[in-house]
Amino acid sequence: MYQTIGENIAIIGIYDHGYFKPKKMQWHKQIFPIDQICSTHDFKDGAVKKRRFSVMSGSTLYLIEFNRDLETWILQQLWVE
């Protein structure tokens, strides 16, 4: 089941042919390598442009969101067994 988190995180990534790819995530002073990007979705929350990534780190699935106006990252959810 998904657990809602809603906390700010830090992301390290690269630009590849004009597209940003997250590579590492820092949450609670721990670094989580991003092994796989499962999906990417652009959307608007009112007038605010956002980009949502579903990523794997180890065997855990994370839903992270980038606020394109404020340039901030939030860990929205993670999958727990």
ZAVEX-648726 format. One record per atom (N, C-alpha, C): x, y, z; atom name; residue in three letters; residue number from 0. Coordinates in nm, 4 decimals, decimal comma. Layout:
N
+----------+----------+----------+------+------+-----+
:       px :       py :       pz : site : code : pos :
+----------+----------+----------+------+------+-----+
:        X :        Y :        Z :   CA :  ALA : NUM :
...
+----------+----------+----------+------+------+-----+
// end
This chain:
81
+----------+----------+----------+------+------+-----+
:       px :       py :       pz : site : code : pos :
+----------+----------+----------+------+------+-----+
:   0,0835 :  -0,1176 :   0,0000 :    N :  MET :   0 :
:   0,0000 :   0,0000 :   0,0000 :   CA :  MET :   0 :
:   0,0878 :   0,1237 :   0,0000 :    C :  MET :   0 :
:   0,0339 :   0,2331 :  -0,0512 :    N :  TYR :   1 :
:   0,1069 :   0,3590 :  -0,0539 :   CA :  TYR :   1 :
:   0,0961 :   0,4288 :   0,0813 :    C :  TYR :   1 :
:   0,2076 :   0,4867 :   0,1251 :    N :  GLN :   2 :
:   0,2102 :   0,5685 :   0,2456 :   CA :  GLN :   2 :
:   0,2363 :   0,7116 :   0,2013 :    C :  GLN :   2 :
:   0,1509 :   0,8045 :   0,2404 :    N :  THR :   3 :
:   0,1674 :   0,9447 :   0,2043 :   CA :  THR :   3 :
:   0,2717 :   1,0079 :   0,2952 :    C :  THR :   3 :
:   0,3677 :   1,0782 :   0,2352 :    N :  ILE :   4 :
:   0,4759 :   1,1411 :   0,3102 :   CA :  ILE :   4 :
:   0,4627 :   1,2935 :   0,3060 :    C :  ILE :   4 :
:   0,4707 :   1,3548 :   0,1875 :    N :  GLY :   5 :
:   0,4549 :   1,4995 :   0,1723 :   CA :  GLY :   5 :
:   0,5660 :   1,5823 :   0,2348 :    C :  GLY :   5 :
:   0,6920 :   1,5362 :   0,2258 :    N :  GLU :   6 :
:   0,8053 :   1,6073 :   0,2845 :   CA :  GLU :   6 :
:   0,9018 :   1,6552 :   0,1770 :    C :  GLU :   6 :
:   0,9674 :   1,7669 :   0,2046 :    N :  ASN :   7 :
:   1,0685 :   1,8190 :   0,1128 :   CA :  ASN :   7 :
:   1,1885 :   1,7253 :   0,1084 :    C :  ASN :   7 :
:   1,2460 :   1,7124 :  -0,0102 :    N :  ILE :   8 :
:   1,3642 :   1,6291 :  -0,0311 :   CA :  ILE :   8 :
:   1,4601 :   1,7047 :  -0,1227 :    C :  ILE :   8 :
:   1,5823 :   1,6533 :  -0,1327 :    N :  ALA :   9 :
:   1,6807 :   1,7063 :  -0,2268 :   CA :  ALA :   9 :
:   1,7057 :   1,6010 :  -0,3333 :    C :  ALA :   9 :
:   1,7230 :   1,6445 :  -0,4564 :    N :  ILE :  10 :
:   1,7458 :   1,5549 :  -0,5695 :   CA :  ILE :  10 :
:   1,8733 :   1,5961 :  -0,6419 :    C :  ILE :  10 :
:   1,9517 :   1,4961 :  -0,6797 :    N :  ILE :  11 :
:   2,0669 :   1,5160 :  -0,7674 :   CA :  ILE :  11 :
:   2,0354 :   1,4429 :  -0,8963 :    C :  ILE :  11 :
:   2,0605 :   1,5081 :  -1,0091 :    N :  GLY :  12 :
:   2,0306 :   1,4445 :  -1,1363 :   CA :  GLY :  12 :
:   2,1138 :   1,5021 :  -1,2495 :    C :  GLY :  12 :
:   2,0821 :   1,4569 :  -1,3685 :    N :  ILE :  13 :
:   2,1517 :   1,5020 :  -1,4884 :   CA :  ILE :  13 :
:   2,0482 :   1,5409 :  -1,5938 :    C :  ILE :  13 :
:   2,0931 :   1,6226 :  -1,6881 :    N :  TYR :  14 :
:   2,0121 :   1,6515 :  -1,8054 :   CA :  TYR :  14 :
:   2,0642 :   1,5664 :  -1,9200 :    C :  TYR :  14 :
:   1,9740 :   1,4939 :  -1,9833 :    N :  ASP :  15 :
:   2,0085 :   1,4073 :  -2,0946 :   CA :  ASP :  15 :
:   1,9195 :   1,4441 :  -2,2118 :    C :  ASP :  15 :
:   1,9778 :   1,5076 :  -2,3142 :    N :  HIS :  16 :
:   1,9036 :   1,5535 :  -2,4325 :   CA :  HIS :  16 :
:   1,7858 :   1,6430 :  -2,3939 :    C :  HIS :  16 :
:   1,8095 :   1,7319 :  -2,2988 :    N :  GLY :  17 :
:   1,7078 :   1,8289 :  -2,2597 :   CA :  GLY :  17 :
:   1,6091 :   1,7809 :  -2,1557 :    C :  GLY :  17 :
:   1,6187 :   1,6570 :  -2,1113 :    N :  TYR :  18 :
:   1,5274 :   1,6031 :  -2,0104 :   CA :  TYR :  18 :
:   1,6027 :   1,5745 :  -1,8811 :    C :  TYR :  18 :
:   1,5447 :   1,6157 :  -1,7680 :    N :  PHE :  19 :
:   1,6073 :   1,5931 :  -1,6386 :   CA :  PHE :  19 :
:   1,5818 :   1,4502 :  -1,5918 :    C :  PHE :  19 :
:   1,6869 :   1,3847 :  -1,5450 :    N :  LYS :  20 :
:   1,6768 :   1,2485 :  -1,4914 :   CA :  LYS :  20 :
:   1,7304 :   1,2475 :  -1,3491 :    C :  LYS :  20 :
:   1,6427 :   1,2261 :  -1,2492 :    N :  PRO :  21 :
:   1,6912 :   1,2178 :  -1,1114 :   CA :  PRO :  21 :
:   1,7791 :   1,0938 :  -1,0926 :    C :  PRO :  21 :
:   1,8907 :   1,1109 :  -1,0192 :    N :  LYS :  22 :
:   1,9847 :   1,0013 :  -0,9967 :   CA :  LYS :  22 :
:   1,9983 :   0,9631 :  -0,8495 :    C :  LYS :  22 :
:   1,9825 :   1,0614 :  -0,7589 :    N :  LYS :  23 :
:   1,9903 :   1,0356 :  -0,6151 :   CA :  LYS :  23 :
:   1,8904 :   1,1235 :  -0,5428 :    C :  LYS :  23 :
:   1,8413 :   1,0722 :  -0,4288 :    N :  MET :  24 :
:   1,7450 :   1,1449 :  -0,3480 :   CA :  MET :  24 :
:   1,7968 :   1,1492 :  -0,2049 :    C :  MET :  24 :
:   1,7888 :   1,2674 :  -0,1409 :    N :  GLN :  25 :
:   1,8247 :   1,2787 :   0,0001 :   CA :  GLN :  25 :
:   1,6985 :   1,3042 :   0,0796 :    C :  GLN :  25 :
:   1,6736 :   1,2172 :   0,1770 :    N :  TRP :  26 :
:   1,5551 :   1,2274 :   0,2624 :   CA :  TRP :  26 :
:   1,5975 :   1,1869 :   0,4025 :    C :  TRP :  26 :
:   1,5687 :   1,2705 :   0,5003 :    N :  HIS :  27 :
:   1,6093 :   1,2480 :   0,6405 :   CA :  HIS :  27 :
:   1,7582 :   1,2190 :   0,6522 :    C :  HIS :  27 :
:   1,8385 :   1,2967 :   0,5821 :    N :  LYS :  28 :
:   1,9848 :   1,2891 :   0,5844 :   CA :  LYS :  28 :
:   2,0398 :   1,1560 :   0,5329 :    C :  LYS :  28 :
:   1,9584 :   1,0800 :   0,4612 :    N :  GLN :  29 :
:   2,0032 :   0,9571 :   0,3967 :   CA :  GLN :  29 :
:   1,9999 :   0,9766 :   0,2463 :    C :  GLN :  29 :
:   2,0951 :   0,9151 :   0,1772 :    N :  ILE :  30 :
:   2,1020 :   0,9214 :   0,0316 :   CA :  ILE :  30 :
:   2,0468 :   0,7902 :  -0,0251 :    C :  ILE :  30 :
:   1,9542 :   0,8026 :  -0,1188 :    N :  PHE :  31 :
:   1,8939 :   0,6877 :  -0,1854 :   CA :  PHE :  31 :
:   1,9266 :   0,6955 :  -0,3343 :    C :  PHE :  31 :
:   2,0034 :   0,6014 :  -0,3871 :    N :  PRO :  32 :
:   2,0292 :   0,6024 :  -0,5318 :   CA :  PRO :  32 :
:   1,9014 :   0,5662 :  -0,6066 :    C :  PRO :  32 :
:   1,8763 :   0,6349 :  -0,7165 :    N :  ILE :  33 :
:   1,7588 :   0,6051 :  -0,7986 :   CA :  ILE :  33 :
:   1,8035 :   0,5079 :  -0,9069 :    C :  ILE :  33 :
:   1,7553 :   0,3850 :  -0,8949 :    N :  ASP :  34 :
:   1,7957 :   0,2786 :  -0,9858 :   CA :  ASP :  34 :
:   1,7184 :   0,2798 :  -1,1172 :    C :  ASP :  34 :
:   1,5926 :   0,3253 :  -1,1096 :    N :  GLN :  35 :
:   1,5075 :   0,3212 :  -1,2291 :   CA :  GLN :  35 :
:   1,4014 :   0,4294 :  -1,2215 :    C :  GLN :  35 :
:   1,3771 :   0,4964 :  -1,3347 :    N :  ILE :  36 :
:   1,2641 :   0,5882 :  -1,3473 :   CA :  ILE :  36 :
:   1,1529 :   0,5093 :  -1,4146 :    C :  ILE :  36 :
:   1,0438 :   0,4867 :  -1,3416 :    N :  CYS :  37 :
:   0,9334 :   0,4048 :  -1,3945 :   CA :  CYS :  37 :
:   0,8382 :   0,4858 :  -1,4812 :    C :  CYS :  37 :
:   0,8121 :   0,6109 :  -1,4409 :    N :  SER :  38 :
:   0,7245 :   0,6961 :  -1,5215 :   CA :  SER :  38 :
:   0,7495 :   0,8427 :  -1,4886 :    C :  SER :  38 :
:   0,7098 :   0,9276 :  -1,5829 :    N :  THR :  39 :
:   0,7189 :   1,0731 :  -1,5679 :   CA :  THR :  39 :
:   0,5879 :   1,1322 :  -1,6173 :    C :  THR :  39 :
:   0,5371 :   1,2308 :  -1,5436 :    N :  HIS :  40 :
:   0,4076 :   1,2888 :  -1,5792 :   CA :  HIS :  40 :
:   0,4093 :   1,4389 :  -1,5506 :    C :  HIS :  40 :
:   0,3822 :   1,5202 :  -1,6509 :    N :  ASP :  41 :
:   0,3679 :   1,6651 :  -1,6339 :   CA :  ASP :  41 :
:   0,2205 :   1,6981 :  -1,6138 :    C :  ASP :  41 :
:   0,1937 :   1,7920 :  -1,5214 :    N :  PHE :  42 :
:   0,0551 :   1,8328 :  -1,4972 :   CA :  PHE :  42 :
:   0,0539 :   1,9709 :  -1,4347 :    C :  PHE :  42 :
:  -0,0642 :   2,0279 :  -1,4230 :    N :  LYS :  43 :
:  -0,0816 :   2,1574 :  -1,3581 :   CA :  LYS :  43 :
:  -0,1676 :   2,1399 :  -1,2339 :    C :  LYS :  43 :
:  -0,1249 :   2,2044 :  -1,1262 :    N :  ASP :  44 :
:  -0,2023 :   2,2120 :  -1,0027 :   CA :  ASP :  44 :
:  -0,2497 :   2,3563 :  -0,9936 :    C :  ASP :  44 :
:  -0,3654 :   2,3833 :  -1,0503 :    N :  GLY :  45 :
:  -0,4082 :   2,5214 :  -1,0692 :   CA :  GLY :  45 :
:  -0,3219 :   2,5818 :  -1,1779 :    C :  GLY :  45 :
:  -0,2500 :   2,6896 :  -1,1442 :    N :  ALA :  46 :
:  -0,1603 :   2,7530 :  -1,2405 :   CA :  ALA :  46 :
:  -0,0160 :   2,7053 :  -1,2249 :    C :  ALA :  46 :
:   0,0089 :   2,6191 :  -1,1258 :    N :  VAL :  47 :
:   0,1451 :   2,5739 :  -1,0953 :   CA :  VAL :  47 :
:   0,1798 :   2,4507 :  -1,1794 :    C :  VAL :  47 :
:   0,2900 :   2,4612 :  -1,2539 :    N :  LYS :  48 :
:   0,3370 :   2,3487 :  -1,3348 :   CA :  LYS :  48 :
:   0,4183 :   2,2541 :  -1,2474 :    C :  LYS :  48 :
:   0,3890 :   2,1250 :  -1,2592 :    N :  LYS :  49 :
:   0,4588 :   2,0244 :  -1,1803 :   CA :  LYS :  49 :
:   0,4975 :   1,9061 :  -1,2676 :    C :  LYS :  49 :
:   0,6001 :   1,8339 :  -1,2241 :    N :  ARG :  50 :
:   0,6423 :   1,7112 :  -1,2907 :   CA :  ARG :  50 :
:   0,6550 :   1,6040 :  -1,1834 :    C :  ARG :  50 :
:   0,5914 :   1,4919 :  -1,2070 :    N :  ARG :  51 :
:   0,5900 :   1,3826 :  -1,1103 :   CA :  ARG :  51 :
:   0,6664 :   1,2636 :  -1,1678 :    C :  ARG :  51 :
:   0,7529 :   1,2066 :  -1,0859 :    N :  PHE :  52 :
:   0,8316 :   1,0895 :  -1,1233 :   CA :  PHE :  52 :
:   0,7957 :   0,9740 :  -1,0309 :    C :  PHE :  52 :
:   0,7830 :   0,8572 :  -1,0878 :    N :  SER :  53 :
:   0,7745 :   0,7332 :  -1,0113 :   CA :  SER :  53 :
:   0,9108 :   0,6667 :  -1,0280 :    C :  SER :  53 :
:   0,9822 :   0,6452 :  -0,9152 :    N :  VAL :  54 :
:   1,1195 :   0,5948 :  -0,9223 :   CA :  VAL :  54 :
:   1,1396 :   0,4781 :  -0,8267 :    C :  VAL :  54 :
:   1,2353 :   0,3919 :  -0,8614 :    N :  MET :  55 :
:   1,2731 :   0,2791 :  -0,7762 :   CA :  MET :  55 :
:   1,4095 :   0,3063 :  -0,7149 :    C :  MET :  55 :
:   1,4198 :   0,2771 :  -0,5855 :    N :  SER :  56 :
:   1,5484 :   0,2756 :  -0,5158 :   CA :  SER :  56 :
:   1,5508 :   0,1450 :  -0,4382 :    C :  SER :  56 :
:   1,6376 :   0,0538 :  -0,4830 :    N :  GLY :  57 :
:   1,6337 :  -0,0807 :  -0,4255 :   CA :  GLY :  57 :
:   1,5015 :  -0,1449 :  -0,4615 :    C :  GLY :  57 :
:   1,4300 :  -0,1949 :  -0,3602 :    N :  SER :  58 :
:   1,3001 :  -0,2580 :  -0,3856 :   CA :  SER :  58 :
:   1,1832 :  -0,1672 :  -0,3475 :    C :  SER :  58 :
:   1,2113 :  -0,0380 :  -0,3212 :    N :  THR :  59 :
:   1,1077 :   0,0558 :  -0,2790 :   CA :  THR :  59 :
:   1,0713 :   0,1491 :  -0,3931 :    C :  THR :  59 :
:   0,9421 :   0,1703 :  -0,4113 :    N :  LEU :  60 :
:   0,8898 :   0,2605 :  -0,5131 :   CA :  LEU :  60 :
:   0,8547 :   0,3938 :  -0,4470 :    C :  LEU :  60 :
:   0,9037 :   0,5032 :  -0,5042 :    N :  TYR :  61 :
:   0,8795 :   0,6378 :  -0,4521 :   CA :  TYR :  61 :
:   0,8084 :   0,7217 :  -0,5577 :    C :  TYR :  61 :
:   0,7208 :   0,8088 :  -0,5115 :    N :  LEU :  62 :
:   0,6558 :   0,9068 :  -0,5980 :   CA :  LEU :  62 :
:   0,7091 :   1,0434 :  -0,5562 :    C :  LEU :  62 :
:   0,7899 :   1,1049 :  -0,6440 :    N :  ILE :  63 :
:   0,8492 :   1,2346 :  -0,6143 :   CA :  ILE :  63 :
:   0,7937 :   1,3386 :  -0,7108 :    C :  ILE :  63 :
:   0,7864 :   1,4631 :  -0,6626 :    N :  GLU :  64 :
:   0,7226 :   1,5676 :  -0,7417 :   CA :  GLU :  64 :
:   0,8082 :   1,6935 :  -0,7423 :    C :  GLU :  64 :
:   0,8252 :   1,7511 :  -0,8610 :    N :  PHE :  65 :
:   0,9012 :   1,8746 :  -0,8783 :   CA :  PHE :  65 :
:   0,8050 :   1,9881 :  -0,9092 :    C :  PHE :  65 :
:   0,8083 :   2,0927 :  -0,8254 :    N :  ASN :  66 :
:   0,7300 :   2,2133 :  -0,8499 :   CA :  ASN :  66 :
:   0,8131 :   2,3003 :  -0,9428 :    C :  ASN :  66 :
:   0,7708 :   2,3138 :  -1,0668 :    N :  ARG :  67 :
:   0,8501 :   2,3833 :  -1,1689 :   CA :  ARG :  67 :
:   0,8514 :   2,5346 :  -1,1483 :    C :  ARG :  67 :
:   0,7557 :   2,5878 :  -1,0733 :    N :  ASP :  68 :
:   0,7541 :   2,7318 :  -1,0455 :   CA :  ASP :  68 :
:   0,8464 :   2,7663 :  -0,9280 :    C :  ASP :  68 :
:   0,8386 :   2,6893 :  -0,8193 :    N :  LEU :  69 :
:   0,9206 :   2,7159 :  -0,7004 :   CA :  LEU :  69 :
:   1,0551 :   2,6433 :  -0,7039 :    C :  LEU :  69 :
:   1,0686 :   2,5472 :  -0,7969 :    N :  GLU :  70 :
:   1,1890 :   2,4640 :  -0,8090 :   CA :  GLU :  70 :
:   1,2193 :   2,3908 :  -0,6786 :    C :  GLU :  70 :
:   1,1171 :   2,3249 :  -0,6256 :    N :  THR :  71 :
:   1,1303 :   2,2451 :  -0,5036 :   CA :  THR :  71 :
:   1,0854 :   2,1018 :  -0,5314 :    C :  THR :  71 :
:   1,1400 :   2,0086 :  -0,4532 :    N :  TRP :  72 :
:   1,1068 :   1,8667 :  -0,4645 :   CA :  TRP :  72 :
:   1,0338 :   1,8209 :  -0,3393 :    C :  TRP :  72 :
:   0,9347 :   1,7330 :  -0,3592 :    N :  ILE :  73 :
:   0,8595 :   1,6751 :  -0,2476 :   CA :  ILE :  73 :
:   0,8476 :   1,5247 :  -0,2690 :    C :  ILE :  73 :
:   0,8729 :   1,4502 :  -0,1629 :    N :  LEU :  74 :
:   0,8451 :   1,3070 :  -0,1632 :   CA :  LEU :  74 :
:   0,6980 :   1,2917 :  -0,1286 :    C :  LEU :  74 :
:   0,6166 :   1,2581 :  -0,2268 :    N :  GLN :  75 :
:   0,4720 :   1,2494 :  -0,2043 :   CA :  GLN :  75 :
:   0,4314 :   1,1177 :  -0,1384 :    C :  GLN :  75 :
:   0,4818 :   1,0064 :  -0,1928 :    N :  GLN :  76 :
:   0,4399 :   0,8745 :  -0,1432 :   CA :  GLN :  76 :
:   0,5524 :   0,7740 :  -0,1571 :    C :  GLN :  76 :
:   0,5407 :   0,6666 :  -0,0810 :    N :  LEU :  77 :
:   0,6260 :   0,5499 :  -0,1028 :   CA :  LEU :  77 :
:   0,5420 :   0,4254 :  -0,0834 :    C :  LEU :  77 :
:   0,5854 :   0,3189 :  -0,1479 :    N :  TRP :  78 :
:   0,5130 :   0,1926 :  -0,1414 :   CA :  TRP :  78 :
:   0,5704 :   0,1076 :  -0,0287 :    C :  TRP :  78 :
:   0,4844 :   0,0647 :   0,0620 :    N :  VAL :  79 :
:   0,5268 :  -0,0228 :   0,1718 :   CA :  VAL :  79 :
:   0,4463 :  -0,1521 :   0,1666 :    C :  VAL :  79 :
:   0,5137 :  -0,2609 :   0,1938 :    N :  GLU :  80 :
:   0,4476 :  -0,3921 :   0,1940 :   CA :  GLU :  80 :
:   0,3850 :  -0,4196 :   0,3282 :    C :  GLU :  80 :
+----------+----------+----------+------+------+-----+
// end
